[in-house]
Amino acid sequence: MAQGSQKFKAQRPGASKKHQNKQKGPKKGGRIIAPKKAQVIQQQKLKKCLEVAIRNKIEHQVTQKASSSLHKPLTVVKGIEGKGNPAEARPGSSSK
């Protein structure tokens, strides 16, 4: 058998296999799995809303206690949340 050439099946010219360009490895971007029930979404929204309300209430109580114990009025300074020009928020960074 080693002396003869191998026999191949005849192929039609138009029936060649087409290779699809698939990405190898994991896809980019976040993975979001939709919940099966709408009730789960509603519970998550309620939980988030309650957490925000509780945090705001605690902050308010702390500022009230701090301002009552000081001789001069207390001023609360909130951080910059990206409003306005972003270059002003970060003076050390360059825009090159």
Backbone as XML, in Angstrom:
<?xml version="1.0"?>
<chain id="A" units="angstrom">
  <residue number="1" name="MET">
    <atom name="N" x="0.804" y="-1.188" z="0.000"/>
    <atom name="CA" x="0.000" y="0.000" z="0.000"/>
    <atom name="C" x="0.854" y="1.263" z="0.000"/>
  </residue>
  <residue number="2" name="ALA">
    <atom name="N" x="2.040" y="1.185" z="0.512"/>
    <atom name="CA" x="2.862" y="2.364" z="0.615"/>
    <atom name="C" x="3.369" y="2.821" z="-0.750"/>
  </residue>
  <residue number="3" name="GLN">
    <atom name="N" x="3.318" y="1.941" z="-1.747"/>
    <atom name="CA" x="3.890" y="2.324" z="-3.025"/>
    <atom name="C" x="2.955" y="3.177" z="-3.878"/>
  </residue>
  <residue number="4" name="GLY">
    <atom name="N" x="1.644" y="2.986" z="-3.780"/>
    <atom name="CA" x="0.711" y="3.728" z="-4.635"/>
    <atom name="C" x="0.330" y="5.077" z="-4.030"/>
  </residue>
  <residue number="5" name="SER">
    <atom name="N" x="-0.189" y="5.950" z="-4.863"/>
    <atom name="CA" x="-0.629" y="7.249" z="-4.359"/>
    <atom name="C" x="-2.003" y="7.099" z="-3.717"/>
  </residue>
  <residue number="6" name="GLN">
    <atom name="N" x="-2.322" y="7.989" z="-2.794"/>
    <atom name="CA" x="-3.599" y="7.911" z="-2.096"/>
    <atom name="C" x="-4.716" y="8.396" z="-3.004"/>
  </residue>
  <residue number="7" name="LYS">
    <atom name="N" x="-5.879" y="7.788" z="-2.841"/>
    <atom name="CA" x="-7.038" y="8.167" z="-3.642"/>
    <atom name="C" x="-7.907" y="9.114" z="-2.816"/>
  </residue>
  <residue number="8" name="PHE">
    <atom name="N" x="-8.330" y="10.206" z="-3.432"/>
    <atom name="CA" x="-9.177" y="11.175" z="-2.763"/>
    <atom name="C" x="-10.521" y="11.218" z="-3.454"/>
  </residue>
  <residue number="9" name="LYS">
    <atom name="N" x="-11.548" y="11.606" z="-2.711"/>
    <atom name="CA" x="-12.869" y="11.755" z="-3.288"/>
    <atom name="C" x="-12.888" y="12.981" z="-4.187"/>
  </residue>
  <residue number="10" name="ALA">
    <atom name="N" x="-13.627" y="12.899" z="-5.250"/>
    <atom name="CA" x="-13.732" y="14.034" z="-6.169"/>
    <atom name="C" x="-14.600" y="15.111" z="-5.539"/>
  </residue>
  <residue number="11" name="GLN">
    <atom name="N" x="-14.184" y="16.377" z="-5.670"/>
    <atom name="CA" x="-14.934" y="17.491" z="-5.100"/>
    <atom name="C" x="-15.413" y="18.400" z="-6.216"/>
  </residue>
  <residue number="12" name="ARG">
    <atom name="N" x="-16.606" y="18.914" z="-6.040"/>
    <atom name="CA" x="-17.123" y="19.882" z="-6.992"/>
    <atom name="C" x="-16.446" y="21.225" z="-6.731"/>
  </residue>
  <residue number="13" name="PRO">
    <atom name="N" x="-16.248" y="22.036" z="-7.765"/>
    <atom name="CA" x="-15.556" y="23.308" z="-7.554"/>
    <atom name="C" x="-16.341" y="24.298" z="-6.686"/>
  </residue>
  <residue number="14" name="GLY">
    <atom name="N" x="-17.686" y="24.280" z="-6.729"/>
    <atom name="CA" x="-18.479" y="25.228" z="-5.955"/>
    <atom name="C" x="-18.824" y="24.736" z="-4.564"/>
  </residue>
  <residue number="15" name="ALA">
    <atom name="N" x="-18.508" y="23.504" z="-4.242"/>
    <atom name="CA" x="-18.910" y="22.920" z="-2.965"/>
    <atom name="C" x="-17.776" y="22.930" z="-1.942"/>
  </residue>
  <residue number="16" name="SER">
    <atom name="N" x="-16.856" y="23.858" z="-2.062"/>
    <atom name="CA" x="-15.768" y="23.915" z="-1.087"/>
    <atom name="C" x="-16.311" y="24.437" z="0.242"/>
  </residue>
  <residue number="17" name="LYS">
    <atom name="N" x="-15.679" y="24.030" z="1.302"/>
    <atom name="CA" x="-16.131" y="24.431" z="2.636"/>
    <atom name="C" x="-15.804" y="25.902" z="2.866"/>
  </residue>
  <residue number="18" name="LYS">
    <atom name="N" x="-16.791" y="26.632" z="3.405"/>
    <atom name="CA" x="-16.581" y="28.048" z="3.703"/>
    <atom name="C" x="-16.257" y="28.176" z="5.183"/>
  </residue>
  <residue number="19" name="HIS">
    <atom name="N" x="-15.162" y="28.828" z="5.481"/>
    <atom name="CA" x="-14.751" y="29.026" z="6.862"/>
    <atom name="C" x="-15.341" y="30.332" z="7.370"/>
  </residue>
  <residue number="20" name="GLN">
    <atom name="N" x="-16.002" y="30.270" z="8.506"/>
    <atom name="CA" x="-16.550" y="31.476" z="9.116"/>
    <atom name="C" x="-15.488" y="32.102" z="10.000"/>
  </residue>
  <residue number="21" name="ASN">
    <atom name="N" x="-15.465" y="33.426" z="10.004"/>
    <atom name="CA" x="-14.498" y="34.139" z="10.835"/>
    <atom name="C" x="-15.056" y="34.268" z="12.237"/>
  </residue>
  <residue number="22" name="LYS">
    <atom name="N" x="-14.771" y="33.311" z="13.080"/>
    <atom name="CA" x="-15.222" y="33.337" z="14.470"/>
    <atom name="C" x="-14.091" y="33.843" z="15.341"/>
  </residue>
  <residue number="23" name="GLN">
    <atom name="N" x="-14.463" y="34.612" z="16.366"/>
    <atom name="CA" x="-13.460" y="35.080" z="17.297"/>
    <atom name="C" x="-13.083" y="33.941" z="18.225"/>
  </residue>
  <residue number="24" name="LYS">
    <atom name="N" x="-11.807" y="33.820" z="18.466"/>
    <atom name="CA" x="-11.348" y="32.815" z="19.408"/>
    <atom name="C" x="-11.277" y="33.437" z="20.782"/>
  </residue>
  <residue number="25" name="GLY">
    <atom name="N" x="-11.680" y="32.716" z="21.777"/>
    <atom name="CA" x="-11.638" y="33.227" z="23.139"/>
    <atom name="C" x="-12.956" y="33.889" z="23.523"/>
  </residue>
  <residue number="26" name="PRO">
    <atom name="N" x="-12.995" y="34.484" z="24.714"/>
    <atom name="CA" x="-14.234" y="35.083" z="25.211"/>
    <atom name="C" x="-14.559" y="36.392" z="24.491"/>
  </residue>
  <residue number="27" name="LYS">
    <atom name="N" x="-15.833" y="36.721" z="24.466"/>
    <atom name="CA" x="-16.280" y="37.963" z="23.835"/>
    <atom name="C" x="-16.039" y="39.131" z="24.767"/>
  </residue>
  <residue number="28" name="LYS">
    <atom name="N" x="-15.876" y="40.321" z="24.175"/>
    <atom name="CA" x="-15.669" y="41.530" z="24.961"/>
    <atom name="C" x="-16.998" y="42.026" z="25.497"/>
  </residue>
  <residue number="29" name="GLY">
    <atom name="N" x="-16.921" y="42.804" z="26.581"/>
    <atom name="CA" x="-18.123" y="43.418" z="27.126"/>
    <atom name="C" x="-18.656" y="42.659" z="28.323"/>
  </residue>
  <residue number="30" name="GLY">
    <atom name="N" x="-19.570" y="43.313" z="29.024"/>
    <atom name="CA" x="-20.150" y="42.710" z="30.213"/>
    <atom name="C" x="-21.205" y="41.686" z="29.876"/>
  </residue>
  <residue number="31" name="ARG">
    <atom name="N" x="-21.438" y="40.821" z="30.792"/>
    <atom name="CA" x="-22.464" y="39.801" z="30.612"/>
    <atom name="C" x="-23.650" y="40.139" z="31.497"/>
  </residue>
  <residue number="32" name="ILE">
    <atom name="N" x="-24.800" y="40.286" z="30.901"/>
    <atom name="CA" x="-26.009" y="40.591" z="31.649"/>
    <atom name="C" x="-26.989" y="39.453" z="31.428"/>
  </residue>
  <residue number="33" name="ILE">
    <atom name="N" x="-27.376" y="38.838" z="32.508"/>
    <atom name="CA" x="-28.354" y="37.756" z="32.430"/>
    <atom name="C" x="-29.684" y="38.319" z="32.890"/>
  </residue>
  <residue number="34" name="ALA">
    <atom name="N" x="-30.664" y="38.297" z="32.007"/>
    <atom name="CA" x="-31.961" y="38.855" z="32.335"/>
    <atom name="C" x="-32.675" y="37.944" z="33.328"/>
  </residue>
  <residue number="35" name="PRO">
    <atom name="N" x="-33.320" y="38.527" z="34.336"/>
    <atom name="CA" x="-34.042" y="37.684" z="35.289"/>
    <atom name="C" x="-35.277" y="37.064" z="34.646"/>
  </residue>
  <residue number="36" name="LYS">
    <atom name="N" x="-35.673" y="35.919" z="35.177"/>
    <atom name="CA" x="-36.812" y="35.221" z="34.605"/>
    <atom name="C" x="-38.129" y="35.877" z="34.984"/>
  </residue>
  <residue number="37" name="LYS">
    <atom name="N" x="-38.144" y="36.580" z="36.098"/>
    <atom name="CA" x="-39.395" y="37.152" z="36.579"/>
    <atom name="C" x="-39.256" y="38.656" z="36.738"/>
  </residue>
  <residue number="38" name="ALA">
    <atom name="N" x="-40.322" y="39.373" z="36.407"/>
    <atom name="CA" x="-40.325" y="40.829" z="36.558"/>
    <atom name="C" x="-40.349" y="41.226" z="38.025"/>
  </residue>
  <residue number="39" name="GLN">
    <atom name="N" x="-40.826" y="40.337" z="38.879"/>
    <atom name="CA" x="-40.892" y="40.625" z="40.314"/>
    <atom name="C" x="-39.490" y="40.794" z="40.898"/>
  </residue>
  <residue number="40" name="VAL">
    <atom name="N" x="-38.526" y="40.078" z="40.350"/>
    <atom name="CA" x="-37.146" y="40.179" z="40.823"/>
    <atom name="C" x="-36.603" y="41.580" z="40.545"/>
  </residue>
  <residue number="41" name="ILE">
    <atom name="N" x="-36.906" y="42.118" z="39.377"/>
    <atom name="CA" x="-36.466" y="43.467" z="39.029"/>
    <atom name="C" x="-37.077" y="44.475" z="39.989"/>
  </residue>
  <residue number="42" name="GLN">
    <atom name="N" x="-38.349" y="44.314" z="40.275"/>
    <atom name="CA" x="-39.037" y="45.239" z="41.177"/>
    <atom name="C" x="-38.431" y="45.183" z="42.582"/>
  </residue>
  <residue number="43" name="GLN">
    <atom name="N" x="-38.093" y="43.996" z="43.048"/>
    <atom name="CA" x="-37.477" y="43.854" z="44.362"/>
    <atom name="C" x="-36.103" y="44.516" z="44.402"/>
  </residue>
  <residue number="44" name="GLN">
    <atom name="N" x="-35.337" y="44.388" z="43.321"/>
    <atom name="CA" x="-34.013" y="44.996" z="43.270"/>
    <atom name="C" x="-34.111" y="46.518" z="43.297"/>
  </residue>
  <residue number="45" name="LYS">
    <atom name="N" x="-35.091" y="47.079" z="42.562"/>
    <atom name="CA" x="-35.278" y="48.530" z="42.557"/>
    <atom name="C" x="-35.669" y="49.028" z="43.942"/>
  </residue>
  <residue number="46" name="LEU">
    <atom name="N" x="-36.566" y="48.306" z="44.614"/>
    <atom name="CA" x="-37.001" y="48.691" z="45.955"/>
    <atom name="C" x="-35.830" y="48.633" z="46.936"/>
  </residue>
  <residue number="47" name="LYS">
    <atom name="N" x="-35.031" y="47.586" z="46.838"/>
    <atom name="CA" x="-33.881" y="47.433" z="47.727"/>
    <atom name="C" x="-32.892" y="48.577" z="47.531"/>
  </residue>
  <residue number="48" name="LYS">
    <atom name="N" x="-32.617" y="48.926" z="46.279"/>
    <atom name="CA" x="-31.693" y="50.021" z="45.988"/>
    <atom name="C" x="-32.228" y="51.341" z="46.523"/>
  </residue>
  <residue number="49" name="CYS">
    <atom name="N" x="-33.519" y="51.579" z="46.333"/>
    <atom name="CA" x="-34.144" y="52.817" z="46.807"/>
    <atom name="C" x="-34.071" y="52.909" z="48.327"/>
  </residue>
  <residue number="50" name="LEU">
    <atom name="N" x="-34.320" y="51.815" z="49.015"/>
    <atom name="CA" x="-34.253" y="51.802" z="50.474"/>
    <atom name="C" x="-32.826" y="52.039" z="50.975"/>
  </residue>
  <residue number="51" name="GLU">
    <atom name="N" x="-31.852" y="51.446" z="50.305"/>
    <atom name="CA" x="-30.464" y="51.640" z="50.704"/>
    <atom name="C" x="-30.062" y="53.110" z="50.582"/>
  </residue>
  <residue number="52" name="VAL">
    <atom name="N" x="-30.480" y="53.753" z="49.496"/>
    <atom name="CA" x="-30.156" y="55.167" z="49.296"/>
    <atom name="C" x="-30.830" y="56.015" z="50.362"/>
  </residue>
  <residue number="53" name="ALA">
    <atom name="N" x="-32.099" y="55.717" z="50.648"/>
    <atom name="CA" x="-32.833" y="56.496" z="51.652"/>
    <atom name="C" x="-32.202" y="56.348" z="53.031"/>
  </residue>
  <residue number="54" name="ILE">
    <atom name="N" x="-31.812" y="55.135" z="53.393"/>
    <atom name="CA" x="-31.185" y="54.891" z="54.701"/>
    <atom name="C" x="-29.848" y="55.621" z="54.797"/>
  </residue>
  <residue number="55" name="ARG">
    <atom name="N" x="-29.044" y="55.563" z="53.726"/>
    <atom name="CA" x="-27.750" y="56.238" z="53.739"/>
    <atom name="C" x="-27.909" y="57.754" z="53.868"/>
  </residue>
  <residue number="56" name="ASN">
    <atom name="N" x="-28.864" y="58.323" z="53.145"/>
    <atom name="CA" x="-29.106" y="59.771" z="53.233"/>
    <atom name="C" x="-29.572" y="60.169" z="54.628"/>
  </residue>
  <residue number="57" name="LYS">
    <atom name="N" x="-30.417" y="59.344" z="55.232"/>
    <atom name="CA" x="-30.918" y="59.641" z="56.580"/>
    <atom name="C" x="-29.778" y="59.617" z="57.591"/>
  </residue>
  <residue number="58" name="ILE">
    <atom name="N" x="-28.895" y="58.635" z="57.488"/>
    <atom name="CA" x="-27.752" y="58.534" z="58.402"/>
    <atom name="C" x="-26.832" y="59.736" z="58.232"/>
  </residue>
  <residue number="59" name="GLU">
    <atom name="N" x="-26.563" y="60.126" z="56.983"/>
    <atom name="CA" x="-25.714" y="61.294" z="56.734"/>
    <atom name="C" x="-26.336" y="62.547" z="57.341"/>
  </residue>
  <residue number="60" name="HIS">
    <atom name="N" x="-27.636" y="62.689" z="57.210"/>
    <atom name="CA" x="-28.332" y="63.855" z="57.755"/>
    <atom name="C" x="-28.222" y="63.881" z="59.286"/>
  </residue>
  <residue number="61" name="GLN">
    <atom name="N" x="-28.417" y="62.723" z="59.921"/>
    <atom name="CA" x="-28.324" y="62.653" z="61.373"/>
    <atom name="C" x="-26.915" y="62.968" z="61.862"/>
  </residue>
  <residue number="62" name="VAL">
    <atom name="N" x="-25.902" y="62.464" z="61.166"/>
    <atom name="CA" x="-24.519" y="62.711" z="61.558"/>
    <atom name="C" x="-24.195" y="64.193" z="61.436"/>
  </residue>
  <residue number="63" name="THR">
    <atom name="N" x="-24.623" y="64.822" z="60.355"/>
    <atom name="CA" x="-24.347" y="66.256" z="60.195"/>
    <atom name="C" x="-25.086" y="67.077" z="61.243"/>
  </residue>
  <residue number="64" name="GLN">
    <atom name="N" x="-26.291" y="66.659" z="61.625"/>
    <atom name="CA" x="-27.030" y="67.379" z="62.665"/>
    <atom name="C" x="-26.302" y="67.294" z="64.008"/>
  </residue>
  <residue number="65" name="LYS">
    <atom name="N" x="-25.827" y="66.101" z="64.363"/>
    <atom name="CA" x="-25.099" y="65.931" z="65.627"/>
    <atom name="C" x="-23.797" y="66.712" z="65.617"/>
  </residue>
  <residue number="66" name="ALA">
    <atom name="N" x="-23.098" y="66.684" z="64.479"/>
    <atom name="CA" x="-21.818" y="67.389" z="64.389"/>
    <atom name="C" x="-22.019" y="68.895" z="64.456"/>
  </residue>
  <residue number="67" name="SER">
    <atom name="N" x="-23.049" y="69.397" z="63.803"/>
    <atom name="CA" x="-23.274" y="70.850" z="63.802"/>
    <atom name="C" x="-23.758" y="71.339" z="65.160"/>
  </residue>
  <residue number="68" name="SER">
    <atom name="N" x="-24.476" y="70.498" z="65.911"/>
    <atom name="CA" x="-24.953" y="70.920" z="67.223"/>
    <atom name="C" x="-23.832" y="70.937" z="68.260"/>
  </residue>
  <residue number="69" name="SER">
    <atom name="N" x="-22.803" y="70.126" z="68.065"/>
    <atom name="CA" x="-21.715" y="70.066" z="69.041"/>
    <atom name="C" x="-20.641" y="71.120" z="68.789"/>
  </residue>
  <residue number="70" name="LEU">
    <atom name="N" x="-20.641" y="71.731" z="67.587"/>
    <atom name="CA" x="-19.624" y="72.735" z="67.274"/>
    <atom name="C" x="-20.107" y="74.138" z="67.641"/>
  </residue>
  <residue number="71" name="HIS">
    <atom name="N" x="-19.139" y="75.054" z="67.858"/>
    <atom name="CA" x="-19.471" y="76.434" z="68.191"/>
    <atom name="C" x="-19.869" y="77.233" z="66.956"/>
  </residue>
  <residue number="72" name="LYS">
    <atom name="N" x="-19.210" y="76.957" z="65.840"/>
    <atom name="CA" x="-19.557" y="77.656" z="64.610"/>
    <atom name="C" x="-20.342" y="76.716" z="63.693"/>
  </residue>
  <residue number="73" name="PRO">
    <atom name="N" x="-21.115" y="77.254" z="62.741"/>
    <atom name="CA" x="-21.944" y="76.387" z="61.888"/>
    <atom name="C" x="-21.095" y="75.472" z="61.000"/>
  </residue>
  <residue number="74" name="LEU">
    <atom name="N" x="-21.591" y="74.269" z="60.809"/>
    <atom name="CA" x="-20.893" y="73.263" z="60.020"/>
    <atom name="C" x="-21.307" y="73.399" z="58.557"/>
  </residue>
  <residue number="75" name="THR">
    <atom name="N" x="-20.343" y="73.394" z="57.641"/>
    <atom name="CA" x="-20.639" y="73.415" z="56.213"/>
    <atom name="C" x="-20.199" y="72.095" z="55.611"/>
  </residue>
  <residue number="76" name="VAL">
    <atom name="N" x="-21.089" y="71.448" z="54.886"/>
    <atom name="CA" x="-20.801" y="70.161" z="54.270"/>
    <atom name="C" x="-20.417" y="70.410" z="52.819"/>
  </residue>
  <residue number="77" name="VAL">
    <atom name="N" x="-19.239" y="69.928" z="52.431"/>
    <atom name="CA" x="-18.751" y="70.083" z="51.065"/>
    <atom name="C" x="-18.907" y="68.743" z="50.367"/>
  </residue>
  <residue number="78" name="LYS">
    <atom name="N" x="-19.668" y="68.724" z="49.282"/>
    <atom name="CA" x="-19.848" y="67.489" z="48.520"/>
    <atom name="C" x="-18.798" y="67.413" z="47.432"/>
  </residue>
  <residue number="79" name="GLY">
    <atom name="N" x="-18.396" y="66.199" z="47.058"/>
    <atom name="CA" x="-17.370" y="65.992" z="46.048"/>
    <atom name="C" x="-17.872" y="66.321" z="44.660"/>
  </residue>
  <residue number="80" name="ILE">
    <atom name="N" x="-16.929" y="66.526" z="43.738"/>
    <atom name="CA" x="-17.268" y="66.809" z="42.340"/>
    <atom name="C" x="-17.717" y="65.510" z="41.693"/>
  </residue>
  <residue number="81" name="GLU">
    <atom name="N" x="-18.860" y="65.542" z="41.011"/>
    <atom name="CA" x="-19.414" y="64.341" z="40.387"/>
    <atom name="C" x="-19.300" y="64.379" z="38.877"/>
  </residue>
  <residue number="82" name="GLY">
    <atom name="N" x="-18.256" y="65.003" z="38.343"/>
    <atom name="CA" x="-18.055" y="65.017" z="36.906"/>
    <atom name="C" x="-18.855" y="66.095" z="36.197"/>
  </residue>
  <residue number="83" name="LYS">
    <atom name="N" x="-19.369" y="67.083" z="36.919"/>
    <atom name="CA" x="-20.119" y="68.154" z="36.289"/>
    <atom name="C" x="-19.150" y="69.178" z="35.734"/>
  </residue>
  <residue number="84" name="GLY">
    <atom name="N" x="-19.490" y="69.762" z="34.604"/>
    <atom name="CA" x="-18.649" y="70.795" z="34.012"/>
    <atom name="C" x="-17.525" y="70.185" z="33.188"/>
  </residue>
  <residue number="85" name="ASN">
    <atom name="N" x="-16.401" y="70.872" z="33.171"/>
    <atom name="CA" x="-15.250" y="70.445" z="32.400"/>
    <atom name="C" x="-14.493" y="69.339" z="33.133"/>
  </residue>
  <residue number="86" name="PRO">
    <atom name="N" x="-14.289" y="68.169" z="32.507"/>
    <atom name="CA" x="-13.585" y="67.086" z="33.200"/>
    <atom name="C" x="-12.123" y="67.412" z="33.489"/>
  </residue>
  <residue number="87" name="ALA">
    <atom name="N" x="-11.514" y="68.350" z="32.751"/>
    <atom name="CA" x="-10.123" y="68.718" z="33.011"/>
    <atom name="C" x="-10.001" y="69.469" z="34.330"/>
  </residue>
  <residue number="88" name="GLU">
    <atom name="N" x="-11.038" y="70.189" z="34.730"/>
    <atom name="CA" x="-11.015" y="70.903" z="35.996"/>
    <atom name="C" x="-11.105" y="69.939" z="37.178"/>
  </residue>
  <residue number="89" name="ALA">
    <atom name="N" x="-11.785" y="68.817" z="36.987"/>
    <atom name="CA" x="-11.948" y="67.851" z="38.067"/>
    <atom name="C" x="-10.623" y="67.192" z="38.413"/>
  </residue>
  <residue number="90" name="ARG">
    <atom name="N" x="-9.764" y="66.967" z="37.407"/>
    <atom name="CA" x="-8.481" y="66.329" z="37.630"/>
    <atom name="C" x="-7.373" y="67.237" z="37.107"/>
  </residue>
  <residue number="91" name="PRO">
    <atom name="N" x="-6.839" y="68.121" z="37.952"/>
    <atom name="CA" x="-5.826" y="69.060" z="37.467"/>
    <atom name="C" x="-4.508" y="68.403" z="37.105"/>
  </residue>
  <residue number="92" name="GLY">
    <atom name="N" x="-4.178" y="67.243" z="37.660"/>
    <atom name="CA" x="-2.895" y="66.585" z="37.392"/>
    <atom name="C" x="-2.852" y="65.840" z="36.079"/>
  </residue>
  <residue number="93" name="SER">
    <atom name="N" x="-3.988" y="65.595" z="35.455"/>
    <atom name="CA" x="-4.011" y="64.816" z="34.233"/>
    <atom name="C" x="-3.946" y="65.726" z="33.023"/>
  </residue>
  <residue number="94" name="SER">
    <atom name="N" x="-3.326" y="65.262" z="31.961"/>
    <atom name="CA" x="-3.235" y="66.048" z="30.738"/>
    <atom name="C" x="-4.195" y="65.492" z="29.704"/>
  </residue>
  <residue number="95" name="SER">
    <atom name="N" x="-4.586" y="66.322" z="28.755"/>
    <atom name="CA" x="-5.564" y="65.904" z="27.749"/>
    <atom name="C" x="-4.889" y="65.653" z="26.405"/>
  </residue>
  <residue number="96" name="LYS">
    <atom name="N" x="-3.708" y="65.044" z="26.402"/>
    <atom name="CA" x="-2.992" y="64.768" z="25.146"/>
    <atom name="C" x="-3.434" y="63.471" z="24.558"/>
  </residue>
</chain>
